[in-house]
Amino acid sequence: MTAMTATASDKTPVTVLTGYLGAGKTTLLNRILSEDHGKKYAVIINEFGEIGIDNDLVVGADEEVFEMSNGCVCCTVRGDLIRVLSGLMKRQTQKGARKFDAIIVETTGLADPGPVAQTFFVDEDVRAKTQLDSVTTVVDAKHLPLRLKDSREAAEQIAFADQIILNKTDLVSEDELREVEAGIRELNPLAPIHRTQRSQVPLDAIIGRRSFDLARITALEPEFLNPAHGEPGHVHDEHCEHDHHDHDHDDHGHHHDHNHGHIHDHVAESGIRGISLRSDKPLDANRLTTWLNNLLQTKGPDILRAKGILDVKGDDRRLVFQAVHMILEGDFQGEWRAGEPRYSRLVFIGRDLDEEALRKGFEACVA
């Protein structure tokens, strides 16, 4: 396993923002580009046509980079993402230029965010100056069952995410909302869910999450080990914006949408789900490395994401790893506390995964 370089303070955090057309990405991006948040963000979008950036916000523009009235910068991806990122990095090293607090990369509504996320691992120049912060997916609470029915990408975007912005929660009842969240959990047991309306989620709750920082995974261990919503022992993520209303939604003109009854069928049809493995016995380092490397080489395209905190025999530190498709990163982070039970837990999120084969492979790694 290659060790992930430590988060350097001079690296700019990058949020990859994804979500199906109409979910509320545009609303969120316009907020980032216009709100008086006191931060300097750079927003990379695919095409202005699809996004609908308000022209009144644009101060002065050359062909690709637009300065916004609140000091943010907006630019289009017409060429390669790496070229655009390099341009932004050069821009912030100019004399008197203020460093970006974060970069937000918007992917088209139909895109798989995987290749975009991989850019931040495979390109050395990009990796030296930026740190992938999170993959954030905006989901439309009302239309998700329909999206899952007619689009493989919608399921993949949810499965790939580090966090979900569940938007338009005012358009469905609390029961429908719970069902939608349960469907999201089936696809992705790891990502915290922020309930919101009109994309009004606090920006500091979603930007700067450090979800891809291995040390952060260790620090977030309770969240990582958290049972899914509705299961015994679940604790709400403190950042989750759950707008619980006391009023009865059905009195406000909300009718039960029969699409929601089929959400679990649509999740099953996508073939995507999360599989969690756990062991209380120490693991053999060599067997573990061999197994994980073979697994990602043979099943990598089907494994969208994987994360793990592992107890390796002979080492007092936790081995933390995560994978994006075939790219695996791992490092020893933090010692097990004296007297605490040691364990290993892995979560695989992917398409058509063989749970029995994964379990056997994992069990064969016990020292």
Sequence and secondary structure as in RCSB ss.txt:
>XXXX:A:sequence
MTAMTATASDKTPVTVLTGYLGAGKTTLLNRILSEDHGKKYAVIINEFGEIGIDNDLVVGADEEVFEMSNGCVCC
TVRGDLIRVLSGLMKRQTQKGARKFDAIIVETTGLADPGPVAQTFFVDEDVRAKTQLDSVTTVVDAKHLPLRLKD
SREAAEQIAFADQIILNKTDLVSEDELREVEAGIRELNPLAPIHRTQRSQVPLDAIIGRRSFDLARITALEPEFL
NPAHGEPGHVHDEHCEHDHHDHDHDDHGHHHDHNHGHIHDHVAESGIRGISLRSDKPLDANRLTTWLNNLLQTKG
PDILRAKGILDVKGDDRRLVFQAVHMILEGDFQGEWRAGEPRYSRLVFIGRDLDEEALRKGFEACVA
>XXXX:A:secstr
 B      TTSEEEEEEEE TTSSHHHHHHHHHHS  S  EEEEES HHHH   GGGEEEE SSEEEETTS EEE
E SS HHHHHHHHHHHHHSTT    SEEEEE  TT  SHHHHHHHHH HHHHHHEEEEEEEEEEETTTHHHHHHH
 HHHHHHHHH SEEEEE GGGS HHHHHHHHHHHHHH SS  EEE STT   HHHHSS  TT HHHHHHTHHHHT
   TTSTT    TT      SS GGGGT    GGGGGHHHHHHHHTEEEEEEEESS B HHHHHHHHHHHHHHHG
GGEEEEEEEEEBTT SEEEEEEEETTEEEEEEEEE  TTS   EEEEEEEES  HHHHHHHHHTTB 
